[in-house]
Amino acid sequence: MGRVVVDFEVSNYSDVLDLQNGRLTPDQVRKMVVSGIVDTGATRMVLPENVVQFLGLPIVDRSTVRFADQRKAERNVVSNAYVELLGRSGMFKAVVEPNRPDALIGAIVMEDLDLIVDCSGQKLIPRDPNTLLTEIE
C-alpha cells in the first residue's frame, strides 16, 4: 500500500466543550497540528507522549500493545482526544507512545470519520465527500 501521511488537528475535548459553553476563549483551547501515519492494520490511534502532555489528556486505562516485530509492552490509554481531519471530527481514546515522533491513525478513527485510503493516490479521502455513510444491517 505504501505510506500515507496526513496532518490533522487534535485538541482536548474538555476544552472544546468549555469553549462551546463559554468558559474558554478560542485561544485557551489546547490544540495542535500533528503529523500522522495512516495504518489500516492498526486498531487504535497512537499519540506521542509529548502531544498528550501538552493537551493534558487524562489517562483512563492501560493496554498491552504489540509492535510489528511482535514485541509487547504496556502503555497508557488516554481519552478526550478530539480529532479534526478532512472536515470531519470525533472524540477518541489513544494509546500513548513515549518517544514517538508522529501519530498513528488506526481503523477506529478511519471508520468513525468514514475515511478510506486511496491506494493509487497515496492519500486519505472521505468515502463520500458530501456525507457520513452509516451502514446498518
Residue frames as a rotation matrix with the C-alpha (Angstrom) as fourth column:
MET 1
0.568 0.823 0.000 0.00
0.823 -0.568 0.000 0.00
0.000 0.000 -1.000 0.00
GLY 2
-0.217 -0.656 0.723 2.82
0.465 -0.721 -0.514 2.42
0.859 0.224 0.461 0.76
ARG 3
-0.550 -0.090 -0.831 2.89
0.820 -0.247 -0.516 5.03
-0.159 -0.965 0.210 3.45
VAL 4
0.106 0.656 0.747 0.06
0.543 -0.668 0.509 7.55
0.833 0.352 -0.427 3.76
VAL 5
-0.625 -0.365 -0.690 0.83
0.775 -0.399 -0.490 10.53
-0.097 -0.841 0.532 5.98
VAL 6
0.189 0.724 0.663 -1.68
0.575 -0.629 0.523 13.23
0.796 0.283 -0.535 6.93
ASP 7
-0.943 -0.316 0.105 -1.60
0.119 -0.614 -0.781 16.30
0.311 -0.724 0.616 9.14
PHE 8
0.069 0.994 -0.090 -4.56
0.516 0.042 0.856 16.68
0.854 -0.105 -0.510 11.48
GLU 9
-0.371 -0.111 0.922 -5.60
-0.579 -0.748 -0.323 18.81
0.726 -0.654 0.213 14.43
VAL 10
-0.050 0.342 -0.938 -6.02
0.646 0.728 0.231 17.24
0.762 -0.595 -0.257 17.83
SER 11
-0.283 0.086 0.955 -7.47
-0.529 -0.844 -0.081 19.06
0.800 -0.529 0.284 20.85
ASN 12
-0.988 0.110 -0.112 -8.50
0.150 0.459 -0.876 18.36
-0.045 -0.882 -0.470 24.41
TYR 13
-0.431 0.893 0.126 -12.24
0.496 0.118 0.860 17.62
0.754 0.433 -0.494 24.12
SER 14
0.073 0.424 -0.903 -12.90
0.980 -0.198 -0.014 19.06
-0.185 -0.884 -0.430 27.58
ASP 15
-0.661 -0.369 -0.654 -11.51
0.255 -0.929 0.268 22.37
-0.706 0.010 0.708 26.32
VAL 16
-0.911 0.366 0.191 -13.70
0.144 -0.151 0.978 22.16
0.387 0.918 0.085 23.19
LEU 17
-0.041 0.939 -0.342 -16.78
0.849 0.213 0.483 21.69
0.526 -0.271 -0.806 25.39
ASP 18
-0.057 -0.049 -0.997 -15.71
0.794 -0.608 -0.015 24.56
-0.605 -0.792 0.073 27.66
LEU 19
-0.953 -0.263 -0.152 -15.33
0.099 -0.742 0.663 26.76
-0.288 0.616 0.733 24.56
GLN 20
-0.603 0.785 0.138 -18.83
0.366 0.118 0.923 25.82
0.709 0.608 -0.358 23.38
ASN 21
0.286 0.733 -0.617 -20.22
0.894 0.028 0.447 26.62
0.345 -0.680 -0.647 26.84
GLY 22
0.632 -0.004 0.775 -18.45
0.067 -0.996 -0.060 29.99
0.772 0.090 -0.630 27.03
ARG 23
0.949 -0.288 -0.129 -15.98
0.145 0.037 0.989 29.02
-0.279 -0.957 0.077 29.77
LEU 24
-0.094 -0.994 0.057 -12.92
0.551 -0.004 0.835 29.32
-0.829 0.110 0.548 27.50
THR 25
0.498 0.112 -0.860 -11.93
-0.584 -0.690 -0.428 31.57
-0.641 0.715 -0.278 24.63
PRO 26
0.984 -0.064 -0.166 -10.63
-0.093 0.608 -0.788 30.03
0.151 0.791 0.592 21.36
ASP 27
0.246 -0.969 0.035 -7.01
-0.526 -0.163 -0.835 30.86
0.814 0.187 -0.549 22.24
GLN 28
-0.106 -0.250 0.962 -7.33
-0.983 0.172 -0.064 28.93
-0.150 -0.953 -0.264 25.52
VAL 29
0.891 0.434 0.135 -8.22
-0.398 0.889 -0.226 25.61
-0.218 0.148 0.965 23.85
ARG 30
-0.116 -0.947 0.301 -5.24
-0.555 0.313 0.771 23.25
-0.824 -0.077 -0.561 23.97
LYS 31
0.871 0.367 0.327 -4.75
0.078 0.554 -0.829 22.02
-0.486 0.747 0.454 20.40
MET 32
-0.129 -0.924 -0.361 -2.01
-0.537 -0.240 0.808 21.27
-0.833 0.298 -0.465 17.92
VAL 33
0.706 0.217 -0.674 -1.44
-0.703 0.331 -0.630 20.04
0.086 0.918 0.386 14.39
VAL 34
0.060 -0.618 0.784 0.13
-0.473 0.674 0.568 16.59
-0.879 -0.405 -0.252 14.35
SER 35
-0.200 -0.186 -0.962 1.54
-0.941 0.310 0.136 14.51
0.273 0.933 -0.237 11.53
GLY 36
0.106 0.333 0.937 0.05
-0.631 0.750 -0.195 11.02
-0.768 -0.571 0.290 11.46
ILE 37
-0.860 -0.334 -0.385 0.73
-0.509 0.607 0.610 7.79
0.030 0.721 -0.693 9.61
VAL 38
0.260 0.965 -0.029 -2.44
-0.964 0.258 -0.067 6.05
-0.057 0.045 0.997 8.42
ASP 39
-0.847 -0.532 0.004 -2.20
-0.531 0.846 -0.036 2.37
0.016 -0.032 -0.999 9.34
THR 40
0.035 0.935 -0.353 -5.10
-0.855 0.211 0.474 0.24
0.518 0.285 0.807 8.12
GLY 41
-0.022 -0.108 -0.994 -3.73
0.168 0.979 -0.110 -2.69
0.985 -0.170 -0.003 10.11
ALA 42
-0.946 -0.304 -0.112 -3.80
0.177 -0.194 -0.965 -0.83
0.271 -0.933 0.238 13.42
THR 43
-0.119 0.949 -0.291 -6.91
0.930 0.209 0.302 -0.64
0.348 -0.235 -0.908 15.57
ARG 44
0.580 0.374 -0.723 -6.42
0.730 -0.632 0.259 2.44
-0.360 -0.679 -0.640 17.73
MET 45
0.737 -0.391 0.551 -4.96
-0.028 -0.833 -0.553 5.88
0.675 0.393 -0.625 17.43
VAL 46
0.320 -0.730 -0.604 -1.49
0.946 0.219 0.238 6.33
-0.042 -0.647 0.761 18.92
LEU 47
0.880 -0.050 0.473 -0.27
0.016 -0.991 -0.133 9.73
0.475 0.125 -0.871 20.09
PRO 48
-0.174 -0.981 -0.081 3.24
0.358 0.014 -0.933 10.76
0.917 -0.191 0.349 21.09
GLU 49
0.036 0.143 -0.989 3.63
0.994 0.094 0.050 11.32
0.100 -0.985 -0.138 24.81
ASN 50
-0.843 -0.403 -0.357 4.66
0.452 -0.890 -0.061 14.98
-0.293 -0.213 0.932 24.34
VAL 51
-0.678 0.689 0.256 1.39
-0.108 -0.438 0.892 15.67
0.727 0.577 0.371 22.47
VAL 52
0.155 0.747 -0.646 -0.65
0.614 0.440 0.655 14.03
0.774 -0.498 -0.391 25.24
GLN 53
-0.262 -0.334 -0.905 1.16
0.944 -0.283 -0.169 16.08
-0.200 -0.899 0.390 27.89
PHE 54
-0.991 -0.111 0.079 0.69
0.129 -0.948 0.291 19.36
0.042 0.298 0.954 26.01
LEU 55
-0.415 0.907 0.069 -3.04
-0.172 -0.153 0.973 18.67
0.893 0.392 0.220 25.57
GLY 56
-0.703 0.112 0.702 -3.49
-0.710 -0.065 -0.701 17.49
-0.033 -0.992 0.126 29.17
LEU 57
0.052 0.749 -0.660 -5.37
-0.627 0.540 0.562 14.34
0.778 0.384 0.498 28.14
PRO 58
0.173 0.068 0.983 -6.43
-0.961 0.230 0.154 12.16
-0.215 -0.971 0.105 31.09
ILE 59
-0.796 -0.430 -0.426 -5.09
-0.473 0.881 -0.003 8.62
0.376 0.199 -0.905 31.46
VAL 60
0.121 0.946 0.300 -8.06
-0.992 0.103 0.077 6.26
0.042 -0.306 0.951 31.70
ASP 61
0.948 0.211 0.238 -6.61
-0.216 0.976 -0.004 2.79
-0.233 -0.048 0.971 31.17
ARG 62
-0.214 -0.976 0.036 -3.60
-0.676 0.175 0.715 0.63
-0.705 0.129 -0.698 30.32
SER 63
0.861 0.464 -0.208 -3.22
-0.461 0.539 -0.705 -1.54
-0.215 0.703 0.678 27.24
THR 64
0.032 -0.816 0.577 -0.86
0.197 0.571 0.797 -4.21
-0.980 0.088 0.179 26.02
VAL 65
0.637 0.097 -0.764 0.49
-0.667 -0.428 -0.610 -3.18
-0.386 0.899 -0.208 22.64
ARG 66
0.364 -0.533 0.764 2.14
0.499 0.804 0.323 -5.44
-0.787 0.264 0.558 20.08
PHE 67
0.085 -0.466 -0.881 4.68
-0.603 -0.727 0.327 -3.96
-0.793 0.504 -0.343 17.70
ALA 68
0.649 0.167 -0.742 5.31
-0.755 0.258 -0.602 -5.06
0.091 0.952 0.294 14.12
ASP 69
-0.273 -0.842 -0.465 8.31
-0.654 0.517 -0.552 -7.10
0.705 0.154 -0.692 15.28
GLN 70
0.250 0.580 -0.775 5.99
0.173 0.761 0.625 -8.94
0.953 -0.290 0.090 17.76
ARG 71
-0.857 -0.475 -0.202 7.44
0.313 -0.166 -0.935 -7.28
0.410 -0.864 0.291 20.89
LYS 72
0.298 0.953 -0.054 4.84
0.623 -0.151 0.767 -6.45
0.723 -0.263 -0.639 23.54
ALA 73
-0.868 -0.497 -0.015 4.71
0.342 -0.575 -0.743 -3.60
0.361 -0.650 0.669 26.03
GLU 74
0.046 0.855 -0.517 2.26
0.985 -0.124 -0.118 -1.91
-0.165 -0.504 -0.848 28.41
ARG 75
-0.826 -0.258 0.501 1.14
0.389 -0.904 0.175 1.60
0.408 0.340 0.847 27.52
ASN 76
-0.633 0.629 -0.452 -1.23
0.164 -0.462 -0.872 4.20
-0.757 -0.626 0.189 28.96
VAL 77
-0.414 0.627 0.660 -4.52
0.836 -0.025 0.549 4.93
0.361 0.778 -0.514 27.22
VAL 78
-0.874 0.147 -0.462 -5.93
0.099 -0.879 -0.467 8.46
-0.475 -0.454 0.754 27.30
SER 79
-0.013 0.910 0.414 -9.38
0.974 0.104 -0.200 9.80
-0.226 0.400 -0.888 26.47
ASN 80
0.584 0.458 -0.670 -10.74
0.379 -0.884 -0.274 13.12
-0.718 -0.094 -0.690 25.18
ALA 81
-0.652 -0.754 -0.075 -8.55
0.223 -0.286 0.932 13.34
-0.724 0.591 0.355 22.06
TYR 82
0.488 0.854 -0.177 -10.70
0.154 -0.285 -0.946 15.44
-0.859 0.435 -0.271 19.72
VAL 83
-0.550 -0.710 0.439 -9.56
0.474 0.167 0.864 14.86
-0.687 0.684 0.245 16.14
GLU 84
0.569 0.609 -0.553 -10.38
-0.227 -0.529 -0.817 17.12
-0.791 0.590 -0.163 13.19
LEU 85
-0.586 -0.745 0.319 -9.40
0.008 0.388 0.922 15.55
-0.810 0.543 -0.221 9.88
LEU 86
-0.944 0.141 0.299 -10.57
0.311 0.079 0.947 16.29
0.110 0.987 -0.118 6.33
GLY 87
-0.601 0.724 0.339 -13.53
-0.549 -0.682 0.483 18.33
0.581 0.104 0.807 7.57
ARG 88
0.428 0.710 -0.559 -14.70
-0.007 0.621 0.784 15.60
0.904 -0.331 0.270 9.96
SER 89
-0.423 -0.568 0.707 -14.29
-0.690 -0.304 -0.657 15.33
0.587 -0.765 -0.263 13.70
GLY 90
0.612 0.602 -0.513 -14.71
-0.046 0.675 0.736 12.99
0.790 -0.427 0.441 16.62
MET 91
0.266 -0.464 0.845 -13.53
-0.960 -0.211 0.186 12.25
0.092 -0.860 -0.501 20.15
PHE 92
0.597 -0.160 -0.786 -11.31
-0.142 0.943 -0.300 9.19
0.789 0.291 0.541 20.62
LYS 93
0.824 -0.513 0.240 -9.16
-0.117 0.260 0.958 7.29
-0.554 -0.818 0.154 23.05
ALA 94
0.653 -0.685 -0.324 -5.49
-0.460 -0.018 -0.888 6.96
0.602 0.729 -0.326 22.15
VAL 95
0.742 -0.577 -0.340 -2.55
0.670 0.646 0.365 4.81
0.009 -0.499 0.867 23.18
VAL 96
0.868 -0.493 -0.060 0.37
-0.469 -0.854 0.226 6.89
-0.162 -0.168 -0.972 24.47
GLU 97
0.738 -0.671 0.067 3.76
0.647 0.677 -0.349 6.08
0.189 0.301 0.935 22.96
PRO 98
0.637 -0.593 -0.492 6.87
0.020 -0.626 0.780 7.61
-0.771 -0.506 -0.387 24.55
ASN 99
-0.299 -0.927 -0.227 9.50
-0.129 -0.197 0.972 8.97
-0.945 0.320 -0.061 22.15
ARG 100
-0.035 0.337 0.941 7.25
0.912 0.395 -0.108 8.55
-0.408 0.855 -0.321 19.08
PRO 101
-0.859 -0.392 -0.330 7.75
0.252 -0.884 0.393 11.46
-0.446 0.254 0.858 16.64
ASP 102
-0.747 0.631 -0.209 4.38
-0.545 -0.400 0.737 11.14
0.381 0.665 0.642 14.89
ALA 103
-0.156 0.790 0.593 0.86
-0.771 0.278 -0.573 9.86
-0.618 -0.546 0.566 15.49
LEU 104
-1.000 0.012 0.027 -0.68
0.026 0.805 0.593 6.68
-0.015 0.593 -0.805 14.14
ILE 105
-0.303 0.948 -0.097 -4.23
-0.917 -0.318 -0.239 6.72
-0.258 0.017 0.966 12.80
GLY 106
-0.946 -0.062 0.319 -5.89
-0.048 0.997 0.052 3.32
-0.322 0.034 -0.946 13.07
ALA 107
-0.764 0.640 0.086 -9.12
0.433 0.410 0.803 1.74
0.479 0.650 -0.590 11.95
ILE 108
-0.166 0.754 -0.635 -11.33
0.941 -0.072 -0.331 3.13
-0.295 -0.652 -0.698 14.74
VAL 109
-0.331 -0.011 -0.943 -10.68
0.015 -1.000 0.007 6.74
-0.943 -0.012 0.332 13.70
MET 110
-0.954 -0.088 -0.288 -10.98
-0.279 -0.101 0.955 5.93
-0.114 0.991 0.071 10.00
GLU 111
-0.643 0.763 -0.070 -14.22
0.692 0.618 0.374 4.02
0.329 0.192 -0.925 10.49
ASP 112
-0.091 0.642 -0.762 -15.82
0.819 -0.387 -0.424 6.64
-0.566 -0.662 -0.491 12.72
LEU 113
-0.220 -0.060 -0.974 -14.90
-0.225 -0.968 0.110 9.52
-0.949 0.244 0.200 10.38
ASP 114
0.677 0.544 0.496 -15.83
0.256 0.457 -0.852 7.40
-0.690 0.703 0.170 7.32
LEU 115
0.385 -0.672 -0.633 -12.44
-0.849 -0.527 0.043 7.76
-0.363 0.521 -0.773 5.67
ILE 116
0.876 -0.164 0.453 -10.68
0.280 0.938 -0.203 5.37
-0.392 0.305 0.868 3.29
VAL 117
-0.106 -0.966 -0.236 -7.20
-0.106 -0.225 0.969 5.08
-0.989 0.128 -0.078 1.84
ASP 118
0.922 0.202 -0.329 -6.89
-0.327 -0.046 -0.944 5.89
-0.206 0.978 0.023 -1.86
CYS 119
0.492 -0.767 0.413 -4.05
0.380 0.615 0.691 3.48
-0.783 -0.183 0.594 -2.66
SER 120
0.296 -0.386 0.874 -3.30
0.946 -0.009 -0.324 4.80
0.133 0.922 0.363 -6.15
GLY 121
0.557 -0.029 0.830 -3.26
0.120 -0.986 -0.115 8.40
0.822 0.164 -0.546 -4.95
GLN 122
-0.317 -0.694 -0.646 -1.46
0.725 0.262 -0.637 7.53
0.612 -0.670 0.420 -1.69
LYS 123
-0.816 0.107 0.568 -3.85
-0.354 -0.869 -0.345 9.68
0.457 -0.482 0.747 0.34
LEU 124
-0.734 0.637 -0.235 -6.71
0.578 0.405 -0.708 9.53
-0.356 -0.656 -0.665 2.82
ILE 125
-0.849 0.510 0.139 -10.14
-0.275 -0.649 0.709 10.56
0.452 0.564 0.691 1.49
PRO 126
-0.392 0.819 0.419 -13.78
-0.671 0.057 -0.739 10.61
-0.629 -0.571 0.527 2.67
ARG 127
-0.667 0.238 0.706 -15.71
0.465 0.873 0.145 7.60
-0.582 0.425 -0.693 1.36
ASP 128
0.198 0.708 0.678 -18.41
0.935 -0.344 0.086 10.08
0.294 0.617 -0.730 0.31
PRO 129
-0.751 -0.639 0.169 -17.29
0.565 -0.753 -0.338 13.72
0.343 -0.158 0.926 0.27
ASN 130
-0.439 0.658 0.612 -20.82
-0.266 -0.746 0.611 15.00
0.858 0.106 0.503 0.94
THR 131
0.494 0.699 0.518 -21.92
-0.758 0.053 0.651 12.91
0.427 -0.713 0.555 3.91
LEU 132
-0.637 -0.534 0.556 -21.00
-0.738 0.632 -0.239 10.36
-0.224 -0.562 -0.796 6.52
LEU 133
0.005 0.625 -0.781 -22.31
-0.627 0.610 0.484 6.98
0.779 0.487 0.395 5.41
THR 134
-0.472 -0.065 0.879 -23.59
-0.802 0.446 -0.397 4.62
-0.366 -0.893 -0.263 8.07
GLU 135
-0.436 0.287 -0.853 -24.27
-0.489 0.720 0.492 1.04
0.755 0.632 -0.174 7.13
ILE 136
-0.348 0.439 0.828 -26.98
-0.841 0.245 -0.483 -0.74
-0.415 -0.865 0.284 9.10
GLU 137
-0.950 -0.046 -0.308 -27.74
-0.188 0.873 0.450 -4.38
0.249 0.486 -0.838 8.63
